């Protein structure tokens, strides 16, 4: 995938030194797509939590709803 585990937020995919500008651009686009999909998945999981689970994270239902309403491309 992108060289990161779910929720790691580490460095993006390693770019080979021989990669040209087009390849680097494609890698950046791929990484952005993977990040957006991970955010969408995390937001769905957040909405699936019970009120008690949200409270354990220090969140209320309205905060979880507000976060889940964001488009996947918005951090």
C-alpha atoms as one frame of an Amber mdcrd trajectory, in Angstrom:
protein
   0.000   0.000   0.000   1.556   3.292   1.009   4.230   2.098   3.414   2.106
   3.002   6.427  -0.073   0.924   8.657  -3.582   2.101   9.430  -3.420   5.154
  11.631   0.381   5.421  11.596   0.615   8.742   9.786   4.277   8.076   8.990
   6.191   8.995   5.874   4.570   8.519   2.503   5.473   5.765   0.061   9.175
   5.489  -0.546  10.092   7.078  -3.853  12.933   5.363  -5.681  15.799   7.752
  -6.443  15.434   6.893 -10.117  11.773   8.044 -10.200  11.074  10.833 -12.613
   8.656  13.720 -12.061   5.702  11.803 -13.515   6.350   8.815 -11.260   6.711
  11.026  -8.191   3.439  12.739  -9.108   1.640   9.414  -9.443   2.997   8.272
  -6.095   1.720  11.476  -4.462  -1.715  10.986  -6.035  -1.803   7.352  -4.908
  -0.785   8.323  -1.359  -3.472  11.024  -1.249  -6.094   8.508  -2.402  -5.036
   5.950   0.211  -5.112   8.640   2.919  -8.610   9.728   1.867  -9.878   6.145
   1.942  -8.346   5.610   5.391 -10.042   8.782   6.681 -13.400   7.660   5.264
 -13.010   4.242   6.904 -12.039   5.781  10.249 -15.032   8.127  10.139 -17.394
   5.214   9.469 -15.900   3.334  12.426 -16.295   6.421  14.600 -20.023   6.592
  13.825 -20.374   2.887  14.621 -19.145   3.414  18.193 -21.593   3.461  21.063
 -22.020   6.601  23.155 -19.873   4.932  25.805 -17.141   4.197  23.263 -17.217
   7.808  22.100 -17.050   8.989  25.719 -13.954   6.823  26.216 -12.356   8.864
  23.422 -13.558  12.114  24.947 -16.092  12.714  22.177 -19.820  13.251  22.114
 -22.247  12.030  19.468 -22.481  15.517  17.927 -18.685  15.737  17.566 -18.581
  12.294  15.957 -21.366  13.302  13.576 -19.555  16.542  12.669 -16.349  14.594
  11.925 -18.151  11.941   9.899 -19.876  14.601   7.786 -16.534  15.847   6.437
 -15.636  14.764   2.908 -12.929  12.101   2.797 -10.422  14.449   1.182 -10.610
  16.887   4.100  -8.363  16.006   7.076
